[in-house]
Amino acid sequence: MVDAHQTFVIVGGGLAGAKAAETLRAEGFTGRVILIGDERDHPYERPPLSKGFLTGSQERDSVFVHEPAWYAQADIELHLGLPAVHLDRAAKAVTLGDGTRVHYDRLLLATGAEPRRLDIPGTDLAGVHHLRRLAHAERLKGVLTTLGRDNGQLVIAGAGWIGLEVAAAARGYGAEVTIVEPEPTPLHPVLGPELGALFADLHGDHGVRFRFGARLTEITGQDGMVLAALTDDGEEHPAHSVLAAIGAAPRTALAEAAGLEVVDRAAGGGIAVDTALRTSDPDIFAAGDVASAPLGFLEGTPVRAALPPSARLRVEHWANALNGGPAAARAMLGQDVAYDRVPYFFSDQYDVGLEYSGYAPPGSYDQVLVRGDVGKRQFIAFWLNDGRLLAGMNVNVWDVTESIQRLIRGGDQLDPAVLADPSVPLTSLLP
C-alpha cells in the first residue's frame, strides 16, 4: 500500500507526464501529485504540431491531453512555465526556476527531448525555425500561410519524419519547398534505401525539391530576415524561411547533474532505466523520449540473443509517451511492471498514411520484403534477419499493426514467399 501522505512529483509537462498523473489517480493514489512543466501551456500531444494542427485540420484546443479544469478536479498540483533546475537526491527535492523547492517521495522524469540546432552562421535570423513546442507550431503555421500566399521559399534541413511532414504541410499552403539531406534518401537511417526512395518520389510528385548528399553551411540574410541557404556542394538556395529538422536530443541535464546513470549519446543517449522504468535511483523513474530502456519486447527471441546484453533503445514517438507514462506511474506505486511495448509510430503525408512497428536499424536486417503495390502506395514492408521479422510498415493498409507486432514478438522464422503474398492473411502466420 502507498502512504496517502506521500508526494509523487512528475517533472515534464508532456503526454508522458500527463498520462502518468492520470494513472496515479486512476490506480487510487491519494497522496499529493505535483506536475512540473517548463511551458505555460497545459500538457499537450506533439504529433499534431507537424500534422493536423500545422495543416489547419485540427484546432488548437484539440492538442491538449486533458481539459485545463481536469487537473484541479483530479487534485493535480501544477507548476507551469517553470523549469526544474536542480535535483537533490539526498534531500529528495527538486528546485524550480523561481527558487521553489518541491519535496518528493518518488519522482518521475519525463523531460522529453529538444531539437538539435544547426551549428552554422545565420541561425540567429528571424526566419530560422525549429518544431518541438506548441509555440513553435503556432509560429510556423503563420509562416507557412504567408509563404503560400506569397509563393515564398522554405528550405528544410533534414529529411526525417518532421522534415517530411512539414514539407507536406507547406506544399498544402502553396509554399515552395527544398529539402537538404546528407543521406542518399529520405528517412535513410530508419527505412534504408529500399523504402526511402518511396518518400523521395512521393514528395517529388508534390513539387518538393531534394538536395541529397548535401548539408547547410550558412544562412544568409539582411535586416534580420533570411534570403538564402548555402550548402556544402556550392549551391545557393533562395529561402524566406529555414526549418532545422535534424533530430532531437534527450533532455538529460537534470539527471546527469544529479548523478543518475545516463546512456552515451553515441548509443542514443537518454536516462538509463530498467524494465520497470526505474533509474539508477530506486525512487526515481523516467519515461517518454528521455528514457533509454532494455529491449524487453524482444526478450526470449533469437533476435535479442544476437544483440549485446547491454543493448538499449530510446524511442521518441507518441506511443512511447502514451504507454510509458502510465507504466512508470504503476511502477511508482509498487506494482510489478515490465515495460515491453513494441516501438510504434505513425505518419501522415499528403494522401499517404502509415504505421511502423519494430526496430530495424541499419545493418540489422538482411532482407526487405514488400506485400502489396508500392506503385499505388498501398503495401506492407517487412524488414527481416534470417527470416525473422524485425519491423513492419503498413502504408495505406490498416488493421494489421497487432499482427505485425505479434510476429515481431514471436521471433519465429517466416517463409518469405508466404509473408510477401497478399492472399495469405497475416493472422494465419501468428504463433
Secondary structure, DSSP 8 states (H G I E B T S, - for coil): ---TT-EEEEE--SHHHHHHHHHHHHTT--SEEEEEESSSS--B-SHHHHTHHHHTSS-GGGGBSS-HHHHHHTTEEEEES--EEEEETTTTEEEETTS-EEE-SEEEE---EEE----STTTTSTTEE--SSHHHHHHHHHHHHHHHHHT-EEEEE--SHHHHHHHHHHHHHT-EEEEEESSSSTTHHHHHHHHHHHHHHHHHHTT-EEEET--EEEEEEETTEEEEEEETTS-EEE-SEEEE-S-EEE--HHHHHTT--B--GGGT--EE--TT-B-SSTTEEE-GGGEEEE-GGGTTSHHHHTS-TT-EEE--SHHHHHHHHHHHHHHHTT---------EEEEEETTEEEEEEE---TTS-SEEEEEEETTTTEEEEEEEETTEEEEEEEES--S-HHHHHHHHHH--B--HHHHT-TTS-GGGG--
